[in-house]
Structure formats: structure tokens, C-alpha cells
Amino acid sequence: MYFVPQVSWAYAPLNLNPDSFMSDGVPALADWNLLFHGYRLALGRAPVAHTDAGGVAALTTAGFMNARFAQLYGLLTRPTELPPPQCHRDIDILFIGNMNPAVQVERLPWVARLASLAGRRRVVIATGVFGDEYHALLRRAKIVFNRSIRGECNQRVGEAVAAGAVLFQEASNKEIERYLTPGVDFVPYAGADLEPLLERYLDDDGLRERTAASAWAKVGRLTAESLMAEAEASIAGELDALRERVARLRRIPAWGRSLHS
């Protein structure tokens, strides 16, 4: 849980208790595509909840008017505390992430396309890598390939930028454009243009370095501290009314809350 002056974020667990949403904290609904029905049962008890743009749309369609957009995935390290990007990078293309077909089936054909380039480029595909080893790989990469599951600006966006790599992100992802400029700070790809874009950025050192440097200069926008302040400001004007709604719910016996949620 992160704390800011008026709002606290509590990341809802897999085994969430609906009544735990009846607090002064603001639930952060990550992975709503996997946990939608649990959130649906619990969200009526929260004054307001933050999630990504797709989650707001899905929950609003389901009748919940208290879902608000927030960028949930931020760097815990301040820009002044980040090590400077290293110049020597021995990995041309890096992908690190979940490849479980039960969850990420749409991502797998794209990863296969990266693997097909291994005959002429240094390609690393990894999963289940965390901590220092994870960050070390990012810092060795010229290009970090990323593909979100819900069109969200996920954690790897900030991590790749902070590591000084060039980020490749699906062109349909509009959340990232709140913080980074396509074609300037990262490379949007779609359909058949992936391989030509990879070749172009690997062959042109100057272009690649300018793109990475431009994104690095904006990394402060992607810190948890900055994003929390943004989220707090977005609901400041309605928080008292939303909390009063929860106070009314607390006065209802537990057996009747589901009827009033």
C-alpha cells in the first residue's frame, strides 16, 4: 500500500474480502481482466476505485460509477536515484515477461516473431526473471519489446525507459501517450511493421540513442510518487461525497450490504 496525503492505494488481492473495500483507502484494481467478478462483488463497498482505462470502461458498463482512471504502475525509485544508462549494450532485442498461454495467448505470436530474428540479431527471451537479474538484463538491452495485456501502460514501460533502452510498444496502446510521445520517446509497432522497425533502430545508433535519451528525460513522469499525486488530484473534488456513501453502507447490517452496493 502506498500513502499520500488524502488517498491510500491498496492493491486488491486474489482472495479479496468485499468488506475490506469499505475503508478510507482507494482500491487499486490491477488485473481486472482476470479478477473482474471478484471486483464486481466488492466494488460497491468502495468510495472510489482506481484502475486502467479499459477497467474503467468495463466496470462502468457493468453499472459501477465509482471507477476512475489512474496509472497504477510506477517506478519506486526517484529519477535522481537511478543509475545513469550504460553505453555498452550486448543484447539487441529483449523480451521479459509472462508467456503463460492461459493468460498471454495474444502475446505469444509476437514473441515468436522476435525469436525468428535470432539468426542475425542477439535476441533474449526470458520469463520468471526478477530483481537484480531482471534490471541487469534491461540495462544490457538496446531494444525492449513490450506488449500489454489490456492496453495499459504497464510496469515495464517505466522500467525499460529507466534502464536507457528503446521501448517498443503496441501502437494501439493509448495510455502510454499520456506520458511519452510516440516516435520520439518510444517506437509504436503494429502488424507487419515490427521487423522493419526493429532493423531500422538497430542499424541506426544515433536514432536509437536519441529516442532512449528523450524518454529518459521524462522518466520522472513515470514514478509512483508522481502518478499517485496525479491520481489524488483527479478525485479530490468528489472524495468527500464518495466517502459519505461508504459511511452510509457501514450503517447497513452486513447481511444487507449486497442489496445496497
C-alpha positions in Angstrom: 0.0 0.0 0.0 1.3 3.5 -0.9 0.2 6.5 1.1 -0.3 10.1 0.0 -1.9 13.0 2.0 -5.6 12.1 1.3 -5.6 8.8 -0.6 -4.1 5.4 0.1 -3.9 2.7 -2.6 -4.5 -0.9 -1.5 -3.8 -3.4 -4.2 -6.7 -5.8 -4.1 -5.6 -9.4 -3.5 -6.7 -12.5 -5.3 -8.6 -13.7 -2.2 -10.2 -10.3 -1.7 -12.8 -9.8 1.0 -15.5 -7.5 -0.3 -15.9 -5.7 3.1 -12.2 -4.8 3.0 -13.2 -2.3 0.3 -15.2 -0.3 2.9 -12.3 1.7 4.1 -10.9 5.2 3.6 -8.3 3.7 1.2 -8.8 3.6 -2.6 -8.6 0.1 -4.0 -6.2 -0.2 -7.0 -7.8 -2.7 -9.3 -4.9 -4.2 -11.3 -5.5 -7.3 -13.5 -9.2 -6.6 -13.8 -9.3 -8.8 -16.8 -8.5 -11.8 -14.5 -10.3 -10.7 -11.4 -13.4 -8.9 -12.8 -16.0 -10.9 -11.0 -14.4 -10.5 -7.6 -14.1 -6.8 -8.2 -17.7 -6.7 -9.3 -18.8 -8.2 -6.0 -16.7 -5.8 -3.9 -16.6 -2.5 -5.7 -20.0 -1.3 -4.5 -18.4 -1.1 -1.0 -15.6 1.3 -2.1 -15.9 5.1 -2.1 -14.0 5.1 -5.4 -11.5 2.7 -7.1 -8.7 3.3 -9.4 -7.9 1.1 -12.5 -6.7 1.5 -16.0 -8.8 2.9 -18.9 -10.0 -0.5 -20.0 -11.1 -1.3 -16.5 -13.0 1.9 -16.1 -14.9 1.2 -19.3 -15.7 -2.4 -18.3 -16.8 -1.5 -14.8 -18.9 1.4 -15.9 -20.6 -0.8 -18.5 -21.3 -3.2 -15.6 -23.1 -0.3 -13.7 -20.3 0.9 -11.4 -20.0 4.7 -11.5 -17.1 4.9 -8.9 -14.3 3.5 -11.1 -11.7 6.2 -12.0 -8.7 6.1 -14.2 -5.2 6.1 -12.7 -1.9 4.9 -13.9 -1.2 2.1 -11.4 2.3 1.1 -12.4 5.1 3.5 -11.4 8.8 3.4 -10.6 9.5 3.2 -6.9 12.9 4.9 -7.5 13.2 8.6 -7.9 15.0 9.8 -11.1 17.8 11.2 -9.0 18.4 7.8 -7.5 18.6 5.9 -10.8 22.0 4.9 -12.2 22.9 6.5 -15.5 22.2 4.3 -18.5 25.2 2.4 -19.6 26.7 2.7 -23.1 27.7 -0.8 -23.8 24.7 -3.0 -24.7 25.2 -6.5 -25.9 21.5 -7.5 -26.3 19.9 -6.3 -29.4 16.3 -7.2 -28.6 15.0 -8.2 -25.2 11.6 -9.5 -24.1 11.0 -10.4 -20.4 7.5 -11.3 -19.3 4.7 -13.8 -18.8 4.3 -16.3 -21.5 1.6 -18.5 -20.0 -0.8 -19.2 -22.8 -3.7 -19.2 -20.4 -3.1 -15.6 -19.7 -1.0 -14.1 -22.5 -2.0 -16.1 -25.6 -2.2 -12.9 -27.7 1.4 -12.0 -26.9 2.9 -15.4 -27.9 2.9 -14.9 -31.8 4.7 -11.6 -31.3 7.4 -13.3 -29.2 7.7 -16.0 -31.8 8.4 -13.2 -34.4 11.2 -11.9 -32.2 12.7 -15.4 -31.8 12.8 -15.7 -35.6 15.3 -12.9 -35.7 17.8 -14.7 -33.5 19.8 -16.0 -36.6 21.1 -12.4 -37.3 20.4 -10.5 -34.1 21.2 -11.0 -30.4 17.7 -11.8 -29.1 17.0 -12.7 -25.5 13.6 -14.0 -24.4 13.1 -14.6 -20.7 10.4 -15.3 -18.2 10.4 -15.7 -14.5 13.3 -13.3 -14.0 13.0 -10.8 -11.2 15.0 -8.4 -9.0 18.6 -7.5 -9.8 18.8 -10.1 -12.6 15.8 -8.5 -14.3 17.1 -5.0 -14.1 20.6 -6.1 -15.3 19.0 -7.6 -18.4 17.1 -4.3 -19.1 20.3 -2.3 -18.8 22.1 -4.6 -21.3 19.4 -4.2 -24.0 19.3 -1.9 -26.9 15.6 -2.5 -27.5 13.0 -3.8 -25.0 9.9 -5.2 -26.7 6.7 -4.8 -24.6 3.2 -5.8 -25.3 0.5 -5.1 -22.7 -2.5 -7.4 -22.0 -5.2 -4.7 -21.6 -3.8 -1.7 -23.5 -2.4 -0.4 -20.2 0.8 1.5 -19.6 2.3 -1.4 -17.6 5.3 -1.6 -15.3 7.8 -2.5 -18.0 7.3 0.9 -19.7 8.9 2.8 -16.9 11.5 0.1 -16.2 12.7 0.0 -19.8 12.9 3.8 -20.0 14.7 4.0 -16.7 17.2 1.4 -18.0 18.0 3.5 -21.0 16.7 1.1 -23.6 14.5 1.9 -26.5 10.9 0.8 -25.8 8.8 -0.9 -28.5 5.1 -0.7 -27.6 2.0 -1.8 -29.5 0.6 1.2 -31.4 -2.9 0.6 -30.1 -1.8 1.5 -26.5 -3.0 5.0 -25.8 -2.3 5.1 -22.1 1.4 5.4 -22.7 0.8 8.5 -24.8 -0.2 10.3 -21.6 3.5 10.2 -20.6 5.6 9.5 -23.6 5.4 10.7 -27.3 5.2 8.0 -29.9 8.0 8.1 -32.5 10.0 10.4 -30.2 10.2 8.6 -26.8 9.2 5.1 -27.9 8.5 3.1 -31.0 4.9 2.1 -31.7 4.6 -1.0 -33.8 1.6 -2.7 -35.5 1.2 -5.7 -37.8 3.8 -6.1 -40.5 6.0 -3.1 -39.5 7.6 -4.7 -36.4 10.6 -6.3 -38.1 11.4 -3.3 -40.4 11.3 -1.0 -37.3 13.5 -3.3 -35.3 16.0 -3.4 -38.1 15.9 0.4 -38.6 16.5 1.1 -34.9 19.3 -1.5 -34.6 21.1 -0.2 -37.7 20.9 3.5 -36.7 22.8 4.0 -33.5 22.1 7.7 -33.5 18.3 7.3 -33.9 18.2 4.7 -31.1 20.3 6.8 -28.7 18.2 9.9 -29.3 15.0 8.0 -28.7 16.3 6.4 -25.5 17.6 9.8 -24.2 14.4 11.6 -25.0 12.4 9.0 -22.9 15.0 9.0 -20.1 14.5 12.8 -19.7 10.8 12.2 -19.0 11.2 9.3 -16.6 10.1 11.5 -13.7 6.5 11.3 -15.1 6.6 7.5 -14.5 7.5 7.4 -10.8 5.0 6.1 -8.3 5.2 9.4 -6.4 4.3 11.4 -9.5 1.5 9.0 -10.5 0.0 8.9 -7.0 -0.2 12.7 -6.9 -1.9 12.7 -10.3 -4.4 10.1 -9.1 -5.1 12.0 -5.9 -5.7 15.2 -7.8 -8.2 13.5 -10.2 -10.6 12.6 -7.4 -10.0 15.4 -4.9 -13.2 17.2 -5.7 -15.5 14.2 -5.2 -13.8 12.2 -2.4 -15.9 13.6 0.5 -19.2 12.6 -1.3 -17.9 9.2 -2.2 -16.7 8.5 1.4 -20.1 9.6 2.7 -21.6 6.8 0.5 -19.4 4.3 2.3 -20.3 5.7 5.7 -24.0 5.0 4.8 -23.1 1.5 3.8 -21.4 0.9 7.1 -24.6 1.6 8.9 -26.3 -1.3 7.0 -26.1 -4.8 8.6 -23.6 -7.0 6.8 -26.3 -9.3 5.5 -28.0 -6.5 3.7 -25.0 -4.7 2.1 -25.1 -6.7 -1.1 -28.6 -5.3 -1.7 -27.3 -1.7 -1.4 -23.9 -2.0 -3.1 
